[in-house]
Amino acid sequence: MSKLAPRTRFFYYDDLAAALSYKEAASPYTHSLNGTWQFCYLQSPREIPEAFTTGDYGAIDWATIKVPGHMELQGYGKPNYTNVDFPIPVDPTAMPAENPTGLYFRRFTFKPQLTRQILRFDGVDSTFKVWLNGQLVGDGHGSRLMTEFDVTDLLVAGENTIAVQVGKWSKYSFLEDQDQWWLSGIFRDVTIVDEGRLDDLQLTPQFKDGQWQVQVAIEAAADPKLSGKVYFAGETIAEADLANGKTTIDIPDPHEWTDETPNLYTLVVQDETAGAMVPMRFGLRRVEMIDDQICLNGVPVLFNGVNRHEFNPETGRALTQDYILSEVTQIKRAGINAIRTSHYPNTPYFYDVCDELGLLVIDECDLETHGMYVTEMPTNDPYWRGEFVSRAQRMVHRDFNHPCVVIWSLGNESDFGENHVAEAAAIRELDASRLIHYEGDRDTVVADMYSTMYTSVEDIEKRAVKLTHQKPHILCEYGHAMGNGAGSLQDYQDLFHLYKSVQGGFIWEWKDHGLKQDTPDGPKYVWGGAFGEPVNDATFCIDGLVRPDRVPSPGLLEYEHVIQPFQFFAAQNHVVVKSLYHYRTTHDLVLRWQLTVAGDNVASGKLALPPLAPGALSPVFALDLPEIIGADALLNFAIETTTKLGVFEAGAKLAYEQVAYQGLPNLADAPAEVSQTPATVTITRGALTVTVDRGTGNVTQLSQGGQPLLAGDMALTLDRLPISNDMNVVAERQKKRITTLFARCEGLQITQNDDTVMVAIRQRIAPPAINWGIELAVTVWVSAAGVTIRTKGWFDGEKPTEVPRIGYQLPLKTTVKTVDWFGRGTGESYPDSLDAAPLGRYHLSRDQWGFPYVVPQESGNRMGVRWATIATTAGPAVHVAGLAPVNLNVVGGDGLPLGDQTTDQVRLDARVQALGSNSCGPRPLKRYRLYTDSFDFTVTMSLKD
């Protein structure tokens, strides 16, 4: 009779089909003690009647309570919500005089079947003692951790009694201050488990020399006769004899486990001595750090995650399996791929569901001392060291075999010190196959990753662009979803995609924690203070992506779209789809499209998507669109599955997007051909040729009928000739070296159909000698419309606050002859000087374009340009159209105002800086200034002989 050491949670079965079903209820060797218990609620343990401790249970005046369940939610005491502060004095050495205590009692019949019997408590808040048949079995603590007792010598065949004393407050409460309702009682399953001689079973997947294996570690009380068979999809694929110690089994034709491909194997251990079997599931997956990135099976991970407390608005943390399955399924359907178990190990069934559905779990230790900030934090106090370590060990032992657990977390908001160092060392001794997280370890002394909460986009960028080796950055909490929120989720997601050192994050949080109350007007949900608590944190628990009843908020809908697994590229009547999956090849998907004009449906259709490998582009799809078009025309895209796909039923929408429609191409059809060398990609379509440099990612030449247009790269640039009113900012621009920018191609993908080619380019532009730059996502389309270029850009690092312009510079081989355009004119216009330049159609010759200022300076910009045709003195003319209006300018090839130069530049700018009066007056108004924010613009160019 003793408390068992920490170990894996498992069950014996007498039938293979039942074992492979992996359902606890299917085991004949489990005896659930869940249900209605007799109950006595006391204000203090001093009130415990002597009859309880002596076993005279008939002398006690009992009420009833449901197990699992919380005392406070069944009429015994009151709930209390706090985020940080303790609702009791911060003194772990002395409990309050009033310390609510629950006495539980029930009778049950039992028939022992195997060698020994284990009494298992999966969760009791906060401390408890247990008696079986009047004999003290032992005590337990660690509210969200499993406690087991060997009760073989106390159980009898036939009727038995069990009694449990539960205390609400204990010294351990000061380690469990986890931003939640303070709710106590036996809130998880209570079970008596019949077992054979197997004490523990740990499975570690290993990938060695190109071969997947599973290492089986057995601990047994004696030396029983054991054998193991590995099953996949119900079929035996490997087997081996097992004994105490470690045995390695090779896995043929392996199917790896990931969040996208949750392939599960089952090892069935046959205990021939007991005449029964133990199943244990596992997945073939390895978690490791490669080139400063967290990788799963060799592929970098992107956590599109959420923090999840266990919570039901009616039952608190007492959750049924049906509720857990439904909730985790809802999370998976939202496209979320990761869950942080904030801030404690969850009920065991949760991990089974995550294994099955494919969710990456940060398993967090039952440890938070947040409210201890008013005194000395326990993390450096040797008194608490054993408790820090044991809580981690209990978590790791229990959840070791779950493939969904990829990271162990040392806890939450408990400062950082020597006890955490000891805790991490204990975890690594038990499990070297996973990584360790702890947000409080800002210097990553023991943590394998740099973790922060609610870090701004700007601060994330500052670390991401440091040119040093550094541990990867995750945001264990961000996007606070309290009320109407969170905002800027797309901005964060952009960073996660841009910088390999930033590997995603976890929204705070999944669900509002409003407790349900029935009123004459119907149910309502309440927060801290609703029960008269003198210390509470009010509405701070109403901070989820779904309401307490799991109705999605607009915030969840936004997050779903931000993290959806497909990206859409569109130009004119063409579309390309990119898979953002990391591991799975897609199948059985269709692309639906719809064209609307002024909200009316004009055309629609669907196309079958071919299988797409992770990160792959689809072919270019041509859409059957009408010629009519308006400025308010929109293309809507959606990807649907035609068959059941995991949690998605047939017909489910996996991703969607809406883009502005530019109209049909105006040039004749012609075949498109792509030729590649190590240095260039050349696309030829009819008389048009486009060349892209693989090193820089720039378009280096546009030719029509063999006549080249460009004298150099069509490059994104930021500089222009200063104006007189720039005199006070010129030095700052020079310091930031905006004139000299180097381009580097960081990735290039090509896809096409017969007459259209798309090139997707990842590009970085940066100056010399200073750490800032621009990350660019560029798509270049060559089609019947000519060349369409969409450019999305993000400034980072020690970037300039403002720049003169953002756009493309086209260095011509010759000079401009005339410009026809529709936009502002005829004269120049700038953001704070445009009222004298109405929208219209205009025509000017080269010598009419710029204004001859006495001191040569920037001039000639035209804003609001919808289209323009630029004729040259030799070579092709170029017609330009913007998806949204652009800025157009023509300057000399040397960047000076137009004069007697022999070559010119055309500038197509997304935005330009305003003028102001800063030579002796103010700078431009803030609303007109060109800050280095992200930008996104599209231009289409066609060449004419």
C-alpha positions, 0 to 999 in steps of 0.5 A, a space after each residue: 500500500 503506497 503512493 506510486 512514483 510518477 509514470 505513464 498512464 495506461 490500461 489493460 485490455 482482454 481483447 485486441 479490438 478493444 485495445 486498438 479502439 483505445 477507449 478506456 471504457 472498453 477495458 474490463 479492468 477499469 472501475 470508474 468511481 465517477 458519479 454521485 457521492 455523498 458530501 459534507 461541506 465545511 468552512 474549515 478542516 477544524 470542523 471535520 467530525 471525528 466520525 469521518 476519521 474513524 470511519 463511522 460514516 453513517 453518523 455524518 449528515 451527508 448531502 450529495 455532489 457529482 464527481 467529477 465536479 467543483 464544489 463551488 459550482 454545485 452550491 458549496 462555496 463561491 467561485 472567485 476569479 483573479 488574474 494575479 492577486 491571491 484572494 487569501 493572504 500571501 503566506 504559504 506558512 499559514 492557511 486562512 482560518 476559514 479554509 473550505 473543506 469537502 468530505 466525500 464518501 461513497 460505497 462501491 462493489 469491486 471484483 479484483 481480476 489481475 495482480 494488483 489494483 491502483 486507485 487513480 485520481 486525475 485531478 483534485 484541487 488543491 490537496 486531499 487525503 483518501 481512505 479505503 475501507 476505513 484505512 488511510 491510503 495516503 494524501 496528494 497535491 498538485 491539482 492538475 496532476 495524476 496521483 496513484 495509490 497501490 490499494 491491492 491490500 485494502 480492496 476486498 471482493 464485494 462492497 468497499 467504501 472510499 472517503 476523501 477529504 479535500 482542502 481548498 487552500 494549501 501552501 501549494 495554492 501559491 504555486 497554482 495562481 493561473 489566471 482562472 476561477 479558483 474552483 476546488 474539489 475532485 474535478 477529474 476522473 477517479 478510477 480503480 485500475 486492475 493491472 498485471 506486472 507492468 509498472 511503466 511503458 515509455 515509447 520513444 520514436 527514433 530516426 537513425 541512419 534513414 530508418 524509423 524505430 521505436 524504442 520501448 522502455 519497460 519497467 516491471 515489478 517482476 520479470 513477466 513474459 512480455 511481447 509486443 506487436 506494432 499495428 498501423 491501420 489495424 494491421 500488424 507491421 512489426 513485432 518483438 519480444 520485450 523485457 525489462 529495459 529497452 528494446 528497439 523495433 524497426 518500423 517498415 514503410 513508415 508514415 510520419 506523424 505531424 499536425 497535418 498528417 497525424 498518423 498513429 501507430 499502436 504498440 500492443 504489449 501482451 502480458 502473458 503472465 497476466 493474460 491481458 494486454 496494454 496498448 500504447 499509441 505513438 507517432 513517428 516524429 522527431 523534434 529538434 533544433 536545426 540551424 536555429 529553428 524548431 523543426 518537426 521531422 526536419 521541417 521548420 515549424 510555424 505555430 499558428 497557435 492558441 492558449 487554452 484553459 480547460 473551461 466549461 461555463 457550467 462545470 468549470 474545469 470538469 470536462 467530459 470527453 465529448 466536450 473535449 472532443 467537440 472543442 478541440 475539433 472546433 479548434 482544428 477546424 479553425 486552422 489552428 495547429 498548436 495549443 499551449 496548455 495554459 497553464 497546467 497539464 490538461 485532462 489525459 483525454 485531451 492529449 489523445 484527441 490532439 494525437 488523433 486530430 493533429 495538434 502540436 502541444 506545448 505541455 505546461 507544468 502546473 506551476 505559476 507563482 504570479 501573485 507572489 510578487 508581493 514577497 520573495 518569489 519561490 524560484 530561488 528558494 531551496 524550500 520549493 525546489 523539490 516541488 518544482 522538480 516533482 511537478 515537472 517529473 509528474 507531467 513528463 512521465 504521464 504525457 511522455 508517449 503522446 506524439 502531440 507533445 512537442 515541447 515541455 513548458 516549465 510553467 508560467 509567470 513565476 520569475 526565473 531562478 535556480 529552481 527552474 534550472 533544476 526543473 529543466 535538468 530533471 526534464 532533460 534527464 527524463 526526456 531528451 527527445 523534446 524541447 523546453 520552453 519557459 517565457 520567464 527565461 529571457 536569457 534562454 539559460 535553459 529554454 530552447 527558444 526565446 519566448 515573449 508575451 505581447 511583443 510589438 511588431 516593431 520589437 519582433 523585427 528588431 530581434 529578427 534582423 540581428 545578424 547573429 545566431 540566436 534561438 528561435 522566437 515564439 510568442 507564447 501569448 499575443 493578440 489579446 482577444 479580450 472583447 473586440 479584438 485582437 488587432 494586427 493579426 495579419 501584421 504578426 503573421 507577415 512577420 512569421 512568414 518573413 523571418 525564419 527566426 520567428 516561429 509563430 505564436 499563441 493567441 491569448 486565448 481560446 475562450 471567454 471564461 464567463 460562468 453561466 447563470 440562469 436568469 428570468 431573462 435567459 442565461 447570462 455569463 458572469 465574470 469576476 465580482 459576480 459572487 461578491 468576491 472582495 478581490 477579483 479581476 472583473 472582466 479580464 477572464 472574458 478574453 477569448 476568441 469564442 464566447 463561453 458557449 463557444 460561439 465564434 467571435 469576429 476575432 476568430 473569423 479573422 484569425 482563421 483567415 490570417 492562418 488559412 493554409 492557401 495563398 492566392 495570386 491573381 492578375 487579370 483573368 488568371 489565378 495561382 494557388 500556393 499551398 502553405 502546408 508544411 508536410 502534406 500533399 493536398 488532394 481532392 480540392 476544388 477552386 471556386 471563383 466568382 466575379 461580382 460587379 457592384 455586388 452582383 454576381 456576373 460569373 462563377 465557376 470551379 476548377 479541380 486543383 491538382 495535388 500540391 506538394 508542401 509549399 508548391 504553386 498550382 498551374 496558372 488557371 485561366 478564368 472564363 470572364 466577361 469583357 465588361 468591367 467596372 471599378 468595383 469589380 471583385 474576384 472571390 476565391 475559395 478552396 473546398 474539399 470534395 471528400 472528408 479530410 480529417 475534421 473537415 466534411 466534404 464541401 468544407 471551405 479551407 481558404 478564401 480570398 477576395 481581390 480586385 479585378 483588373 479586366 481582361 487582357 487586351 493583347 492576342 493569345 500566344 504561347 508562353 515559354 520559359 528558359 532558365 540558366 543559373 543566372 536568369 529566368 527568361 519568359 517569352 510570350 509572342 513578341 514580349 520577352 521578360 528577363 529576371 535575374 536569379 541573384 537579385 530578383 529584379 526584372 533586368 529587361 523588357 523587350 518587344 519584338 527584339 527591341 529592349 526597353 531597359 538600360 538596367 534593372 527595374 529596381 525598387 528604389 527610395 531616393 529622389 533629388 531633394 527639394 529645397 524644403 528637404 534641406 533639414 532632412 537630407 543629412 538623415 537620408 544620407 546617414 540611412 544610405 537610402 540611395 545605395 540599395 543592394 537586392 538579393 533574391 531569397 526564393 523564386 518559384 515559377 508556374 505557368 499554363 500554355 500562355 501565361 507564366 507567373 514568377 513568385 519572388 522573395 527578395 531583400 533590399 538593403 543598404 551597405 554598412 547599416 542594419 536595415 532593409 526591406 523584405 519583398 514578396 513580388 509576383 511577376 505575371 507575363 500574360 496577354 496583358 503584358 507584365 503585371 508586377 505585384 509588390 508587397 514590402 515590409 521595412 525592418 531593422 534600424 530603418 529610416 522613419 521616412 523616405 522620399 518615395 517607394 516605387 520602381 525605377 525603370 532606366 530607359 535605353 533612350 529618352 521619353 518622347 511623349 506621355 499620355 495619361 489619365 490622372 492628376 494634371 496637367 501640372 505636377 502634384 504631391 500629397 499636400 499640393 494637388 488641388 490645382 491638378 484635377 483628374 483628367 486625361 492629359 498629353 505632354 511632350 518631354 520638354 513640357 513634363 517638369 517645371 524649371 525651378 531655378 535651383 534644380 530639384 525634384 519635380 514632375 510627379 503626377 498623382 492618381 495615375 490610372 494609366 499612362 502611355 509613354 512613347 520613347 524616341 527609339 525603341 518600344 513604347 510602354 503602357 502602364 496601368 495600376 490596379 490602384 492609382 500610382 504616381 508617375 514621373 519622368 526624370 533624366 537618366 542621371 536622376 536630375 530634372 529633364 534636360 539634355 540627357 540621352 537617357 531617361 528614367 520612368 518612375 512608378 511609385 506606390 507613394 511619394 513624400 509630401 512637400 512641406 515648408 521645412 527649409 524654414 517652416 514645418 515639415 509636412 503634416 503627418 497625414 501626408 508624410 511617407 512613413 516606412 510602413 508596409 506597402 502593397 501595389 500592382 502595376 501592369 506594363 505592356 510594350 508596343 512597337 
